[in-house]
Amino acid sequence: MKKLTITLMFISIFSMITYAANTSQLSLRLHNNSYFTVTFDNVFYKNTTNNFIANNLNPGNHTLKVSQKSQTYGNHQNNNVIFNGTIFIPGGYNIEAVIDKNNKFNIIKKTPLYNNSNDQNNNGGNNNQNDNWDNNNKPHDKWDNDDKPHHNSHHNNGNNNNHPSNNYSMAMNANDFHQMKITVGSKTFENTKLEVAKQATAANWLLSNQVSEIMQLFSFEATKLDYAKFAYDRTLDKEKYYLVNNAFTFESSITNLNKYIQDHK
């Protein structure tokens, strides 16, 4: 009887460990870091947040609805649903996801929560993926090389002090950013510099201080402002976007950019 009890205890412990190792964590935000409310698996979370976190998620499909408050007549507000569909959560991962400006659900980073050598071998050690879902619950094709943000979790970017959280680990690393600056700076004409800068920015994620450095490669204020507006959507730490103001010469440019950002939210 004693042996049976011990055996059952070990089976129970093993089952709990196996279950825990297969659960995942989801961190969700909007592309512009604004606040929202969530209904997850038919449970409504009434507190607004700009970073929703769900723990101990079973692998498989989950229902997700994301809403924002929209101002209407007077002081009355309605919920504006920006995503409502089914998402797939793989087992054993810390998942960072974004609702993009087209209201699509994108997994932008996937990190194993536990030591899983088989998964590392199967994926070549790179667990950053883009899984895009629309409101019809169907996954979109993976982004191609012209659209996919650059991930560098397997690189040492040399700027760890500028990355206050893991959300910034996917920003263009120091070496790639240096090459971008050289390429942009090597062009003779201002419009060509701007075109190359936009091309590189559209295919990567940047930090605010990196945007500011690129702006300083331009000679004209109008070009700096044009690029600052373009790069806003490709910047991870939007809460620090005030840093780009250091690249401007005229205060009117700061006012113009701030109005753009406020209208863009």
C-alpha positions in Angstrom: 0.0 0.0 0.0 2.9 2.4 0.9 4.6 1.6 -2.4 1.4 2.3 -4.3 1.0 5.7 -2.6 4.5 6.7 -3.4 4.1 5.6 -7.0 0.9 7.6 -7.3 2.6 10.6 -5.7 5.5 10.5 -8.3 3.0 10.1 -11.1 1.1 13.2 -9.9 4.3 15.2 -9.5 5.5 14.2 -13.0 2.1 15.1 -14.5 2.3 18.6 -12.8 5.8 19.2 -14.1 4.8 18.1 -17.6 1.8 20.3 -17.6 3.8 23.3 -16.4 6.5 22.8 -19.0 3.9 22.9 -21.8 2.1 26.1 -20.7 2.9 29.5 -22.2 2.8 33.2 -21.4 1.4 35.9 -23.7 2.4 39.6 -23.7 0.3 41.7 -25.9 0.5 45.4 -26.9 -0.7 47.7 -29.7 1.6 48.9 -32.4 1.4 52.5 -31.0 1.6 51.4 -27.3 -1.8 52.9 -26.6 -4.2 51.5 -24.0 -6.9 48.9 -24.6 -9.1 46.3 -22.9 -9.1 42.6 -23.5 -11.6 39.7 -23.5 -9.5 36.5 -23.5 -11.1 33.1 -23.6 -14.5 34.8 -23.0 -13.2 36.5 -19.8 -13.4 40.3 -19.8 -10.6 42.2 -18.2 -12.1 45.6 -17.4 -8.8 47.4 -16.5 -7.3 49.2 -19.5 -3.6 48.5 -20.2 -0.9 49.0 -22.8 0.6 45.6 -22.1 -1.7 42.7 -21.5 -0.1 39.6 -19.9 -1.7 36.2 -19.6 0.1 33.3 -17.8 -0.2 29.5 -17.7 -1.9 29.3 -21.1 -2.6 25.8 -22.5 -1.3 25.2 -26.1 -3.8 25.5 -28.8 -6.5 28.0 -30.0 -7.7 30.8 -27.7 -10.3 33.5 -28.4 -9.1 37.1 -28.2 -11.0 40.4 -28.5 -9.2 43.7 -28.2 -11.1 47.0 -27.8 -10.3 50.7 -27.5 -12.4 53.5 -26.1 -13.6 55.8 -28.9 -14.9 59.3 -28.3 -18.4 60.0 -29.7 -20.9 62.7 -28.9 -20.6 64.6 -25.7 -18.9 62.5 -23.0 -20.3 59.2 -24.2 -17.7 56.6 -25.2 -18.1 53.4 -27.2 -15.9 50.4 -27.4 -14.1 50.2 -30.7 -13.2 46.5 -31.4 -10.0 46.4 -33.3 -9.4 42.6 -33.2 -11.9 39.8 -32.6 -10.8 36.3 -33.5 -9.0 33.1 -32.6 -5.3 32.9 -32.1 -3.0 29.9 -31.7 -0.6 29.6 -28.7 2.2 27.1 -28.9 3.3 25.3 -25.8 6.2 26.2 -23.6 6.9 29.8 -24.8 7.0 33.4 -23.7 5.2 35.0 -26.6 5.4 38.7 -27.4 2.6 39.8 -29.8 1.4 43.1 -31.3 -1.9 44.2 -32.9 -0.5 46.1 -35.9 -1.9 49.2 -37.6 -3.9 47.0 -39.9 -5.6 45.3 -36.8 -3.8 42.0 -37.4 -2.4 39.8 -34.6 1.3 39.3 -35.0 3.7 37.2 -32.9 6.9 39.2 -33.1 9.0 37.1 -30.6 8.8 33.6 -29.2 11.2 32.6 -26.4 11.3 29.1 -24.8 10.2 29.3 -21.1 12.0 26.1 -20.4 15.1 24.3 -21.6 14.0 22.5 -24.7 16.9 21.2 -26.7 14.7 19.4 -29.2 12.9 22.6 -30.0 16.2 24.5 -30.3 17.5 21.9 -32.8 14.4 21.9 -34.8 14.3 25.6 -35.2 18.0 26.3 -35.5 18.1 28.1 -32.2 16.0 31.0 -33.5 12.6 31.2 -31.9 11.6 34.6 -33.2 8.6 34.3 -35.6 5.9 36.3 -37.2 2.5 34.6 -37.1 0.0 36.9 -38.5 -3.8 36.5 -37.9 -6.7 38.5 -39.2 -10.2 38.9 -37.9 -11.3 35.9 -40.0 -9.2 33.6 -37.8 -6.9 32.7 -40.7 -3.1 33.1 -40.6 -1.5 35.3 -43.2 1.6 34.4 -45.0 4.8 35.1 -43.2 6.4 38.5 -44.0 8.9 38.4 -46.7 12.4 39.9 -46.6 11.1 43.3 -47.6 8.6 43.5 -44.7 9.9 41.3 -41.9 11.3 43.1 -38.9 14.9 42.2 -38.1 15.4 40.0 -35.0 18.7 39.9 -33.2 18.1 37.9 -30.0 21.0 35.8 -30.9 23.4 38.8 -31.4 25.1 41.0 -28.9 24.2 44.4 -30.0 26.5 46.3 -27.6 23.7 48.6 -26.5 22.1 46.7 -23.6 22.1 49.7 -21.5 19.7 51.3 -23.9 17.3 48.4 -23.8 15.2 48.7 -20.6 13.1 45.6 -21.5 13.1 42.5 -23.6 10.7 44.1 -25.9 13.6 46.0 -27.4 15.8 42.9 -28.1 14.5 42.8 -31.7 15.9 46.2 -32.6 18.5 46.5 -35.3 21.8 45.5 -33.7 24.8 47.8 -33.6 26.7 46.3 -36.5 23.7 46.4 -38.9 22.8 49.9 -37.8 26.4 51.0 -38.5 26.1 49.6 -42.0 22.8 51.4 -42.5 24.3 54.7 -41.5 27.3 54.2 -43.9 24.9 53.3 -46.8 22.6 56.2 -46.2 25.5 58.7 -45.7 27.3 57.5 -48.8 24.5 58.8 -51.1 25.1 62.2 -52.8 21.5 63.4 -53.2 19.2 64.1 -50.3 16.2 62.4 -51.8 18.3 59.3 -52.5 19.5 59.3 -48.8 15.8 59.5 -47.7 14.8 56.7 -50.0 17.5 54.3 -48.8 16.8 55.2 -45.1 13.1 54.5 -45.6 13.9 51.2 -47.4 16.1 50.0 -44.5 13.7 51.2 -41.8 10.7 49.5 -43.4 12.5 46.1 -43.1 13.7 46.5 -39.5 12.8 47.8 -36.0 14.6 50.8 -34.6 15.0 52.6 -31.3 14.4 56.3 -30.9 18.0 57.2 -30.5 18.8 55.3 -33.8 16.1 57.3 -35.6 17.7 60.5 -34.3 21.1 59.4 -35.6 19.7 58.7 -39.1 18.0 62.1 -39.1 21.3 63.8 -38.5 22.6 62.4 -41.8 20.2 64.7 -43.7 21.0 68.3 -44.6 17.5 69.7 -44.9 14.9 70.1 -42.1 12.1 69.0 -44.3 13.8 65.7 -45.0 14.5 65.1 -41.3 10.8 65.7 -40.5 9.7 63.4 -43.4 11.9 60.6 -42.1 10.9 61.1 -38.4 7.2 60.7 -39.4 7.9 57.6 -41.5 10.1 55.9 -38.8 7.5 56.4 -36.0 5.7 53.2 -36.8 8.9 51.2 -37.0 10.1 52.4 -33.6 9.9 50.1 -30.5 10.4 52.6 -27.7 7.8 55.2 -28.7 7.8 56.5 -25.1 11.3 57.9 -25.9 10.5 59.4 -29.3 11.1 62.8 -27.9 14.8 62.0 -28.4 14.5 62.6 -32.2 13.8 66.3 -31.4 17.6 66.7 -30.9 18.1 66.3 -34.6 15.9 69.2 -35.5 17.1 72.8 -36.0 13.7 74.6 -35.8 11.1 74.3 -33.0 8.4 74.3 -35.7 9.5 70.9 -36.8 9.1 69.6 -33.2 5.5 71.0 -33.2 4.8 69.5 -36.6 6.1 66.0 -35.6 4.2 66.1 -32.3 0.9 66.9 -34.1 1.6 64.0 -36.5 2.1 61.6 -33.6 -1.1 62.8 -31.8 -3.1 62.5 -35.0 -1.6 59.1 -35.7 -2.5 57.5 -32.4 
